[in-house]
Amino acid sequence: MRAQTHISIIIVCVMVAASTLPGCVMTQTSTLNNMSTTVSDRAATKSSADDNSWTSPTHYLVTIEKTMVYAEAANTAAERETGLMNRTSLDENAGMLFVFPTEQKQSFWMKNMRISLDIVFITSDKHVLDVYQSVPPCTTDPCVLYTSSAPIRYVLEVNAGFSEQHGIASGDTVFITASS
């Protein structure tokens, strides 16, 4: 029975991976009977349409100290690559939250951007690490890279000037909640 459970979990993870949704991480300890499966802490939520399916949220509520941002999700590699490219505006208190599968140093650029943004790097323990304020669109080749000073797990992009207006600074506590 236990082997059947592991096989069922593996099948579900393969199905999730095949549909390019993040979430299943397999860790092999030594033998098939010892294999453990975990769902990553970012983003797996049960779909209301089907009790047996798991999906990543499409939006997050990001709270930094007392400031709330309604953020679109960038959970997959394709979503992170596209980001806010070619957008001509971003609503007030809106943004995009980039969720990375592992904590590491990250670099962002403003290629194909039409608006200036603030870039907020957030650690895996959910504190603001760095804030790049009023980053302009890239107009030269190669584009300037904006790199975190240490490993991070999340990046929040918001309108230029948002961080200064709301007093967002290094060390601030961040709460991230899946939203619809």
TORMISE-624999 format. One line per field, with one value per atom (N, C-alpha, C, O): residue in three letters; z, y, x; atom name. Coordinates in steps of 0.2 Angstrom, whole numbers, plus 2048, in hexadecimal, padded with zeros to 3 digits. Layout:
<rs>
code	(ALA|...)
up	(Z|...)
north	(Y|...)
east	(X|...)
site	(CA|...)
</rs>
This chain:
<rs>
code	(MET|MET|MET|MET|ARG|ARG|ARG|ARG|ALA|ALA|ALA|ALA|GLN|GLN|GLN|GLN|THR|THR|THR|THR|HIS|HIS|HIS|HIS|ILE|ILE|ILE|ILE|SER|SER|SER|SER|ILE|ILE|ILE|ILE|ILE|ILE|ILE|ILE|ILE|ILE|ILE|ILE|VAL|VAL|VAL|VAL|CYS|CYS|CYS|CYS|VAL|VAL|VAL|VAL|MET|MET|MET|MET|VAL|VAL|VAL|VAL|ALA|ALA|ALA|ALA|ALA|ALA|ALA|ALA|SER|SER|SER|SER|THR|THR|THR|THR|LEU|LEU|LEU|LEU|PRO|PRO|PRO|PRO|GLY|GLY|GLY|GLY|CYS|CYS|CYS|CYS|VAL|VAL|VAL|VAL|MET|MET|MET|MET|THR|THR|THR|THR|GLN|GLN|GLN|GLN|THR|THR|THR|THR|SER|SER|SER|SER|THR|THR|THR|THR|LEU|LEU|LEU|LEU|ASN|ASN|ASN|ASN|ASN|ASN|ASN|ASN|MET|MET|MET|MET|SER|SER|SER|SER|THR|THR|THR|THR|THR|THR|THR|THR|VAL|VAL|VAL|VAL|SER|SER|SER|SER|ASP|ASP|ASP|ASP|ARG|ARG|ARG|ARG|ALA|ALA|ALA|ALA|ALA|ALA|ALA|ALA|THR|THR|THR|THR|LYS|LYS|LYS|LYS|SER|SER|SER|SER|SER|SER|SER|SER|ALA|ALA|ALA|ALA|ASP|ASP|ASP|ASP|ASP|ASP|ASP|ASP|ASN|ASN|ASN|ASN|SER|SER|SER|SER|TRP|TRP|TRP|TRP|THR|THR|THR|THR|SER|SER|SER|SER|PRO|PRO|PRO|PRO|THR|THR|THR|THR|HIS|HIS|HIS|HIS|TYR|TYR|TYR|TYR|LEU|LEU|LEU|LEU|VAL|VAL|VAL|VAL|THR|THR|THR|THR|ILE|ILE|ILE|ILE|GLU|GLU|GLU|GLU|LYS|LYS|LYS|LYS|THR|THR|THR|THR|MET|MET|MET|MET|VAL|VAL|VAL|VAL|TYR|TYR|TYR|TYR|ALA|ALA|ALA|ALA|GLU|GLU|GLU|GLU|ALA|ALA|ALA|ALA|ALA|ALA|ALA|ALA|ASN|ASN|ASN|ASN|THR|THR|THR|THR|ALA|ALA|ALA|ALA|ALA|ALA|ALA|ALA|GLU|GLU|GLU|GLU|ARG|ARG|ARG|ARG|GLU|GLU|GLU|GLU|THR|THR|THR|THR|GLY|GLY|GLY|GLY|LEU|LEU|LEU|LEU|MET|MET|MET|MET|ASN|ASN|ASN|ASN|ARG|ARG|ARG|ARG|THR|THR|THR|THR|SER|SER|SER|SER|LEU|LEU|LEU|LEU|ASP|ASP|ASP|ASP|GLU|GLU|GLU|GLU|ASN|ASN|ASN|ASN|ALA|ALA|ALA|ALA|GLY|GLY|GLY|GLY|MET|MET|MET|MET|LEU|LEU|LEU|LEU|PHE|PHE|PHE|PHE|VAL|VAL|VAL|VAL|PHE|PHE|PHE|PHE|PRO|PRO|PRO|PRO|THR|THR|THR|THR|GLU|GLU|GLU|GLU|GLN|GLN|GLN|GLN|LYS|LYS|LYS|LYS|GLN|GLN|GLN|GLN|SER|SER|SER|SER|PHE|PHE|PHE|PHE|TRP|TRP|TRP|TRP|MET|MET|MET|MET|LYS|LYS|LYS|LYS|ASN|ASN|ASN|ASN|MET|MET|MET|MET|ARG|ARG|ARG|ARG|ILE|ILE|ILE|ILE|SER|SER|SER|SER|LEU|LEU|LEU|LEU|ASP|ASP|ASP|ASP|ILE|ILE|ILE|ILE|VAL|VAL|VAL|VAL|PHE|PHE|PHE|PHE|ILE|ILE|ILE|ILE|THR|THR|THR|THR|SER|SER|SER|SER|ASP|ASP|ASP|ASP|LYS|LYS|LYS|LYS|HIS|HIS|HIS|HIS|VAL|VAL|VAL|VAL|LEU|LEU|LEU|LEU|ASP|ASP|ASP|ASP|VAL|VAL|VAL|VAL|TYR|TYR|TYR|TYR|GLN|GLN|GLN|GLN|SER|SER|SER|SER|VAL|VAL|VAL|VAL|PRO|PRO|PRO|PRO|PRO|PRO|PRO|PRO|CYS|CYS|CYS|CYS|THR|THR|THR|THR|THR|THR|THR|THR|ASP|ASP|ASP|ASP|PRO|PRO|PRO|PRO|CYS|CYS|CYS|CYS|VAL|VAL|VAL|VAL|LEU|LEU|LEU|LEU|TYR|TYR|TYR|TYR|THR|THR|THR|THR|SER|SER|SER|SER|SER|SER|SER|SER|ALA|ALA|ALA|ALA|PRO|PRO|PRO|PRO|ILE|ILE|ILE|ILE|ARG|ARG|ARG|ARG|TYR|TYR|TYR|TYR|VAL|VAL|VAL|VAL|LEU|LEU|LEU|LEU|GLU|GLU|GLU|GLU|VAL|VAL|VAL|VAL|ASN|ASN|ASN|ASN|ALA|ALA|ALA|ALA|GLY|GLY|GLY|GLY|PHE|PHE|PHE|PHE|SER|SER|SER|SER|GLU|GLU|GLU|GLU|GLN|GLN|GLN|GLN|HIS|HIS|HIS|HIS|GLY|GLY|GLY|GLY|ILE|ILE|ILE|ILE|ALA|ALA|ALA|ALA|SER|SER|SER|SER|GLY|GLY|GLY|GLY|ASP|ASP|ASP|ASP|THR|THR|THR|THR|VAL|VAL|VAL|VAL|PHE|PHE|PHE|PHE|ILE|ILE|ILE|ILE|THR|THR|THR|THR|ALA|ALA|ALA|ALA|SER|SER|SER|SER|SER|SER|SER|SER)
up	(800|800|800|7FC|804|804|7FE|7FC|7FA|7F4|7EF|7EA|7EF|7EB|7EC|7E7|7F2|7F4|7F1|7EE|7F2|7EE|7E7|7E4|7E4|7DD|7DB|7D6|7DF|7DD|7DE|7DA|7E3|7E4|7DE|7DB|7DC|7D6|7D0|7CC|7CF|7C9|7C9|7C4|7CF|7CF|7CE|7CB|7D1|7D0|7C8|7C6|7C5|7BE|7BA|7B5|7BC|7B8|7B9|7B5|7C0|7C1|7BD|7BA|7BD|7BA|7B2|7AF|7AF|7A8|7A6|7A1|7AB|7A9|7AB|7AB|7AC|7AE|7B4|7B4|7B8|7BF|7C4|7C5|7C8|7CD|7D3|7D3|7D7|7DD|7DF|7E5|7DB|7DE|7DD|7D8|7E3|7E4|7E6|7EC|7E3|7E5|7E8|7E6|7EE|7F1|7F3|7F6|7F0|7F1|7F7|7F7|7FC|801|801|802|7FF|7FD|7F9|7F4|7FB|7F7|7F5|7F8|7F1|7EF|7F5|7F5|7F9|7FF|804|808|803|808|804|808|7FE|7FB|7FE|800|7FF|802|7FC|7F9|7FC|7F8|7FC|800|7F9|7FD|7F7|7F2|7F9|7F5|7F7|7FD|7F2|7F4|7F8|7F7|7FC|801|7FD|800|7F6|7F3|7EF|7EB|7F0|7EB|7E9|7E5|7EC|7EA|7EE|7F4|7EB|7EE|7EA|7E4|7EE|7EB|7E7|7E9|7E1|7DC|7DE|7E0|7DE|7E0|7DB|7DD|7D5|7CF|7D0|7CE|7D3|7D3|7D9|7DA|7DE|7E4|7E4|7E9|7DE|7DD|7D9|7D8|7D8|7D4|7D8|7DC|7D7|7DA|7D5|7D0|7D7|7D2|7D6|7DC|7D3|7D6|7D6|7D1|7DB|7DB|7D5|7D3|7D3|7CD|7D0|7CD|7D6|7DA|7E1|7E4|7E4|7EB|7EE|7EA|7F4|7F8|7FC|800|7FA|7FD|802|800|809|80D|810|813|80F|812|817|816|81D|823|823|824|822|821|81A|819|815|80E|80B|80B|807|804|7FC|7F9|7F9|7F1|7EF|7F1|7EA|7E6|7E0|7DC|7E1|7DC|7D8|7DA|7D1|7CC|7CE|7D0|7CD|7CE|7C8|7C2|7CA|7C5|7C8|7CB|7C8|7CB|7C6|7C9|7C0|7BB|7B8|7B8|7B5|7B2|7AC|7AB|7A8|7A3|7A5|7A2|7AB|7AE|7B0|7B0|7B4|7B6|7B1|7B1|7AB|7A5|7A2|7A0|7A2|79F|7A3|7A1|7AA|7AF|7AC|7AA|7AD|7AB|7A5|7A3|7A1|79A|796|796|793|78E|791|78E|798|79B|79B|79B|79A|799|7A0|7A1|7A4|7AB|7B0|7AE|7B6|7BC|7C1|7C3|7C3|7C8|7CE|7D0|7D2|7D8|7DD|7DD|7E1|7E6|7E2|7E5|7DC|7D8|7D7|7D7|7D5|7D3|7D1|7CF|7D0|7CE|7D3|7D5|7D6|7DB|7D7|7D4|7D6|7D3|7D9|7DE|7D8|7DD|7DA|7D5|7DD|7DB|7DE|7E4|7DB|7DE|7E3|7E8|7E3|7E8|7EA|7E6|7F0|7F2|7EE|7EF|7EB|7E8|7E6|7E6|7E4|7E2|7DB|7D7|7DA|7D4|7D1|7D4|7CA|7C7|7C2|7BF|7C2|7BE|7B9|7BB|7B3|7AF|7AC|7AE|7A9|7A7|79F|79C|79C|795|793|797|78E|78B|790|790|795|79A|797|794|798|796|79C|79B|7A2|7A8|7AD|7AD|7B1|7B6|7BC|7BE|7C0|7C5|7CB|7CB|7D1|7D7|7D7|7D6|7D9|7D9|7E1|7E3|7E4|7EB|7EB|7EA|7EE|7EF|7F6|7FB|7F6|7FD|7FE|7FA|804|806|807|808|808|809|810|811|815|81B|81B|821|815|814|818|81C|816|818|811|80D|811|80B|80C|811|807|806|803|806|7FD|7F9|7F6|7F4|7F5|7F1|7EC|7ED|7E5|7E0|7DE|7DC|7DF|7DE|7D7|7D4|7D4|7CE|7C8|7C5|7C7|7C2|7BB|7BA|7B7|7B0|7AB|7AC|7A6|7A1|79E|79E|79B|798|791|78D|790|789|785|780|789|786|786|789|782|781|783|780|788|78C|792|793|794|79A|7A0|7A1|7A5|7AB|7AF|7AF|7B3|7B8|7BF|7C1|7C2|7C9|7CD|7CC|7D1|7D4|7DC|7DF|7DE|7E6|7E9|7E6|7EF|7F2|7F6|7F8|7F6|7F9|7F6|7F3|7F8|7F5|7F8|7FD|7F3|7F4|7F2|7EE|7F3|7F1|7ED|7E9|7EE|7EB|7E9|7EB|7E3|7E1|7E0|7DD|7E3|7E1|7DD|7DF|7D7|7D3|7D4|7D4|7D5|7D6|7D3|7D0|7D2|7CF|7D2|7D8|7CD|7CF|7D5|7D4|7DA|7DF|7E5|7EA|7E4|7E9|7EF|7F5|7EF|7F5|7F9|7FF|7F6|7F9|7FC|802|7F9|7FB|801|805|801|807|80C|811|80B|810|810|816|80B|80A|80A|806|80F|810|812|814|811|813|81A|81E|81B|822|823|828|81F|820|820|81C|824|824|81E|81D|81B|815|817|819|815|816|80F|80B|80D|806|807|80A|804|804|7FD|7F9|7FC|7F5|7F5|7FA|7EF|7EE|7E8|7E4|7E7|7E0|7DD|7D7)
north	(7FA|800|806|80B|806|80C|80D|813|808|809|80C|810|80A|80D|814|818|816|81E|822|827|81F|822|823|828|81E|81E|823|827|823|828|82F|833|830|837|839|83E|834|835|837|83B|833|834|83B|83F|83D|844|849|84E|848|84D|84D|853|848|847|84B|84F|84A|84E|855|859|857|85E|861|866|85E|860|860|865|85C|85B|861|864|864|86A|870|875|870|876|87A|87F|876|87A|878|872|87D|87B|878|878|875|872|86C|86B|867|860|860|861|85E|85D|856|855|852|84B|84B|84E|848|847|840|83C|83D|836|835|838|831|830|82A|82B|824|81F|81A|818|817|812|815|81A|811|813|813|818|80E|80E|814|816|817|81C|823|828|823|82A|82E|82C|834|839|83F|841|841|846|84C|84B|852|858|85D|85D|861|866|86C|86E|870|876|87B|87B|87F|884|889|88D|88A|890|88E|88A|88E|88F|889|88A|884|87E|87F|87F|880|880|87C|87A|879|875|879|87E|876|87A|878|873|87D|87C|878|875|878|875|86D|86A|86B|864|862|864|85F|85D|85A|859|857|853|856|853|85D|860|866|869|867|86D|872|870|878|87D|883|883|887|88C|892|893|896|89C|8A1|8A1|8A5|8A9|8B0|8B5|8B1|8B8|8B7|8B2|8BC|8BC|8C2|8C7|8C2|8C8|8C9|8C4|8CE|8CF|8D5|8DA|8D3|8D9|8DA|8D6|8E0|8E2|8E7|8ED|8E5|8E9|8EA|8E6|8F1|8F2|8F3|8F5|8F2|8F4|8EE|8E9|8EE|8E8|8E9|8EE|8E4|8E4|8DD|8D8|8DF|8D9|8D7|8DB|8D1|8D0|8CA|8C5|8CB|8C5|8C0|8C2|8BA|8B5|8B4|8B3|8B3|8B0|8AA|8AB|8A4|89E|89A|896|89A|895|899|89F|895|899|89D|8A3|89B|89F|8A5|8AB|8A5|8AB|8B0|8B6|8AD|8B1|8B4|8BA|8B1|8B4|8BA|8BF|8B9|8BE|8C4|8CA|8C3|8C8|8CD|8CB|8D3|8D9|8DC|8E2|8D8|8DB|8DE|8DB|8E3|8E6|8E9|8EB|8E9|8ED|8F4|8F7|8F8|8FF|902|908|8FE|901|8FB|8F5|8FD|8F9|8FC|902|8F9|8FC|8FE|8FB|903|905|8FF|8FC|8FE|8F8|8F1|8EC|8F1|8EB|8E9|8EE|8E3|8E1|8DA|8D7|8D7|8D1|8CD|8D0|8C8|8C4|8BE|8BA|8BE|8B9|8B4|8B6|8AE|8A8|8A3|8A0|8A3|89E|898|898|892|88C|88B|887|88E|88E|895|899|895|89C|89C|898|8A2|8A3|8AA|8AE|8AD|8B4|8B4|8B0|8BA|8BB|8C1|8C6|8C2|8C8|8C9|8C5|8D0|8D2|8D7|8DB|8D8|8DD|8E0|8DD|8E6|8E9|8E9|8ED|8E3|8E2|8E2|8DF|8E5|8E6|8E9|8E7|8EC|8F0|8F7|8FA|8F9|8FF|904|90A|901|906|904|8FF|909|909|905|905|901|8FD|8FE|900|8FC|8FA|8F3|8EF|8F0|8E9|8E8|8EA|8E3|8E2|8DA|8D6|8D9|8D2|8D0|8D4|8CA|8C7|8C1|8BC|8C0|8BA|8B4|8B5|8AE|8A8|8A9|8A6|8AC|8AD|8B3|8B6|8B6|8BB|8C2|8C5|8C4|8CB|8CE|8CB|8D5|8D9|8D9|8DB|8D7|8D7|8DD|8E1|8DF|8E4|8E8|8E4|8EE|8F2|8F6|8FA|8F5|8F9|8FD|8FB|904|909|90C|90D|90D|910|90E|912|908|905|906|904|909|90B|905|901|906|901|901|906|8FB|8FA|8FE|8FC|902|905|904|906|900|8FE|8F7|8F3|8F5|8ED|8ED|8F0|8E9|8E5|8E9|8EF|8E6|8E9|8E9|8E4|8EE|8EE|8E8|8E7|8E5|8DF|8E2|8E6|8E0|8E2|8DC|8D8|8DB|8D4|8D5|8DA|8D0|8CF|8CF|8CC|8D2|8D2|8CB|8CA|8C7|8C0|8BC|8BE|8B5|8B1|8B3|8B5|8B3|8B4|8AF|8AB|8AF|8AB|8AE|8AB|8B5|8B8|8BF|8C2|8C2|8C8|8CB|8C8|8D1|8D5|8DB|8DF|8DC|8E2|8E6|8E3|8EC|8F1|8F7|8F8|8FC|902|906|906|90A|90E|913|916|914|918|915|918|90F|90C|90B|90C|908|906|90C|90C|912|918|91B|91D|91B|91D|91A|91D|913|90F|90D|909|910|90F|908|905|904|8FD|8FD|901|8FA|8FA|8F3|8EF|8F2|8EC|8EA|8EF|8E4|8E1|8E1|8DE|8E4|8E4|8DD|8D9|8DB|8D5|8D5|8D9|8CF|8CE|8C8|8C2|8C8|8C3|8C2|8C6|8BB|8B9|8B4|8AF|8B6|8B2|8B1|8B5|8AA|8A9|8AC|8AC|8AF|8B3|8B1|8AD|8B2|8B1|8B7|8B7)
east	(804|800|804|803|80A|80E|811|812|814|817|812|813|80B|806|805|804|805|805|80B|809|811|817|816|817|813|812|80D|80E|808|802|805|804|809|80C|811|810|814|819|815|817|810|80B|809|809|806|803|809|807|80F|814|816|817|816|818|812|814|80C|807|807|806|809|80A|810|80F|815|81B|81A|81C|816|815|810|810|80C|808|80C|808|812|816|814|816|811|80F|814|816|817|81C|819|813|81D|81A|81D|81E|81E|820|828|82B|82B|832|833|830|837|838|83F|844|83F|845|846|842|84C|84D|852|857|850|855|859|85F|856|85B|857|85A|852|84E|847|845|844|83D|838|834|839|835|836|832|83C|83E|83D|83E|83A|83A|834|82F|836|831|82F|834|829|827|825|821|827|824|822|824|81D|81B|81E|81E|821|825|821|81B|824|820|81D|81A|81F|81D|816|818|812|80C|808|804|808|804|7FD|7FD|7F8|7F1|7EC|7ED|7E7|7E2|7DE|7DB|7DC|7D8|7D0|7CF|7CC|7C5|7C1|7BC|7C4|7C0|7C1|7BC|7C6|7C8|7CB|7D1|7C8|7CB|7D2|7D6|7D4|7DA|7DF|7E4|7DE|7E3|7E7|7E3|7ED|7F0|7F3|7F5|7F2|7F4|7F8|7F8|7FC|7FF|7FB|7F7|7FB|7F7|7F9|7FF|7F4|7F5|7F7|7F9|7F5|7F6|7F8|7F7|7FB|7FD|7FC|7FB|7FA|7FA|801|802|804|80B|80A|809|80C|80B|813|816|815|81B|81A|818|81C|81A|812|80E|810|808|806|800|80A|809|807|80B|801|7FF|7FF|7FE|802|802|7FF|800|7FB|7F7|7FB|7FC|7FE|803|801|7FF|803|802|808|80D|806|80B|810|80E|816|81B|81F|824|81B|81D|822|826|820|824|82A|82A|82E|834|831|834|82C|829|826|827|823|820|825|824|82A|830|833|836|834|838|834|837|82E|829|828|829|827|826|821|81B|823|81E|820|81E|824|826|820|81A|821|81D|816|812|816|810|811|817|80C|80C|80A|80B|807|805|804|804|804|803|7FF|800|7F9|7F5|7F9|7FE|7F6|7F9|7F8|7F3|7FD|7FD|7FC|7FA|7FF|7FF|806|80A|808|80E|80F|809|815|816|81B|820|819|81D|820|81D|827|82B|82D|830|82B|82C|831|82F|837|83C|83C|83A|83E|83D|842|841|848|84D|850|84F|853|856|85D|861|85E|864|864|85F|86A|86B|867|867|864|860|862|863|861|862|85C|85A|85A|855|857|85C|854|855|84F|84A|84F|849|848|845|84A|849|842|83E|840|839|834|82E|837|832|831|835|82B|828|827|826|827|826|82C|82F|82D|832|82F|829|833|831|836|83C|833|837|838|833|83E|83F|841|846|83D|83E|840|83C|846|849|847|848|844|841|844|844|847|84A|845|83F|847|843|840|83A|843|83F|83B|839|83A|835|837|833|83C|83F|841|844|840|843|84B|84D|84E|855|858|85B|856|858|852|84D|852|84D|851|855|84F|852|84C|847|84D|847|847|84D|842|841|845|849|845|84A|847|841|84A|847|848|84B|843|844|84B|84E|84D|853|853|84E|858|858|85F|860|863|869|86A|867|86F|871|878|87C|87A|876|872|874|86D|869|86D|871|86C|86F|86B|865|86F|86D|86C|870|866|865|865|861|86A|86C|86B|86D|868|867|86E|873|86F|875|876|87C|871|872|86C|868|86C|867|860|85F|85B|854|850|852|849|845|83F|83C|83E|838|83B|840|837|839|832|82D|831|82B|82C|831|829|829|823|81D|824|81E|820|826|81B|81C|822|823|826|82B|829|824|82D|82B|827|826|824|820|823|821|829|82D|82F|82E|831|832|82C|82B|826|820|81D|81A|81E|81C|821|820|827|82D|82F|831|82F|831|839|83C|83C|843|846|842|84C|850|84E|84E|84D|84B|844|842|840|838|836|838|831|82E|828|825|828|824|81F|822|819|814|812|810|812|80F|80A|80B|804|7FE|7FB|7FB|7FA|7F7|7F0|7EC|7EE|7E8|7E5|7E8|7DE|7DB|7DA|7D7)
site	(N|CA|C|O|N|CA|C|O|N|CA|C|O|N|CA|C|O|N|CA|C|O|N|CA|C|O|N|CA|C|O|N|CA|C|O|N|CA|C|O|N|CA|C|O|N|CA|C|O|N|CA|C|O|N|CA|C|O|N|CA|C|O|N|CA|C|O|N|CA|C|O|N|CA|C|O|N|CA|C|O|N|CA|C|O|N|CA|C|O|N|CA|C|O|N|CA|C|O|N|CA|C|O|N|CA|C|O|N|CA|C|O|N|CA|C|O|N|CA|C|O|N|CA|C|O|N|CA|C|O|N|CA|C|O|N|CA|C|O|N|CA|C|O|N|CA|C|O|N|CA|C|O|N|CA|C|O|N|CA|C|O|N|CA|C|O|N|CA|C|O|N|CA|C|O|N|CA|C|O|N|CA|C|O|N|CA|C|O|N|CA|C|O|N|CA|C|O|N|CA|C|O|N|CA|C|O|N|CA|C|O|N|CA|C|O|N|CA|C|O|N|CA|C|O|N|CA|C|O|N|CA|C|O|N|CA|C|O|N|CA|C|O|N|CA|C|O|N|CA|C|O|N|CA|C|O|N|CA|C|O|N|CA|C|O|N|CA|C|O|N|CA|C|O|N|CA|C|O|N|CA|C|O|N|CA|C|O|N|CA|C|O|N|CA|C|O|N|CA|C|O|N|CA|C|O|N|CA|C|O|N|CA|C|O|N|CA|C|O|N|CA|C|O|N|CA|C|O|N|CA|C|O|N|CA|C|O|N|CA|C|O|N|CA|C|O|N|CA|C|O|N|CA|C|O|N|CA|C|O|N|CA|C|O|N|CA|C|O|N|CA|C|O|N|CA|C|O|N|CA|C|O|N|CA|C|O|N|CA|C|O|N|CA|C|O|N|CA|C|O|N|CA|C|O|N|CA|C|O|N|CA|C|O|N|CA|C|O|N|CA|C|O|N|CA|C|O|N|CA|C|O|N|CA|C|O|N|CA|C|O|N|CA|C|O|N|CA|C|O|N|CA|C|O|N|CA|C|O|N|CA|C|O|N|CA|C|O|N|CA|C|O|N|CA|C|O|N|CA|C|O|N|CA|C|O|N|CA|C|O|N|CA|C|O|N|CA|C|O|N|CA|C|O|N|CA|C|O|N|CA|C|O|N|CA|C|O|N|CA|C|O|N|CA|C|O|N|CA|C|O|N|CA|C|O|N|CA|C|O|N|CA|C|O|N|CA|C|O|N|CA|C|O|N|CA|C|O|N|CA|C|O|N|CA|C|O|N|CA|C|O|N|CA|C|O|N|CA|C|O|N|CA|C|O|N|CA|C|O|N|CA|C|O|N|CA|C|O|N|CA|C|O|N|CA|C|O|N|CA|C|O|N|CA|C|O|N|CA|C|O|N|CA|C|O|N|CA|C|O|N|CA|C|O|N|CA|C|O|N|CA|C|O|N|CA|C|O|N|CA|C|O|N|CA|C|O|N|CA|C|O|N|CA|C|O|N|CA|C|O|N|CA|C|O|N|CA|C|O|N|CA|C|O|N|CA|C|O|N|CA|C|O|N|CA|C|O|N|CA|C|O|N|CA|C|O|N|CA|C|O|N|CA|C|O|N|CA|C|O|N|CA|C|O|N|CA|C|O|N|CA|C|O|N|CA|C|O|N|CA|C|O|N|CA|C|O|N|CA|C|O|N|CA|C|O|N|CA|C|O|N|CA|C|O|N|CA|C|O|N|CA|C|O|N|CA|C|O|N|CA|C|O|N|CA|C|O|N|CA|C|O|N|CA|C|O|N|CA|C|O|N|CA|C|O|N|CA|C|O)
</rs>
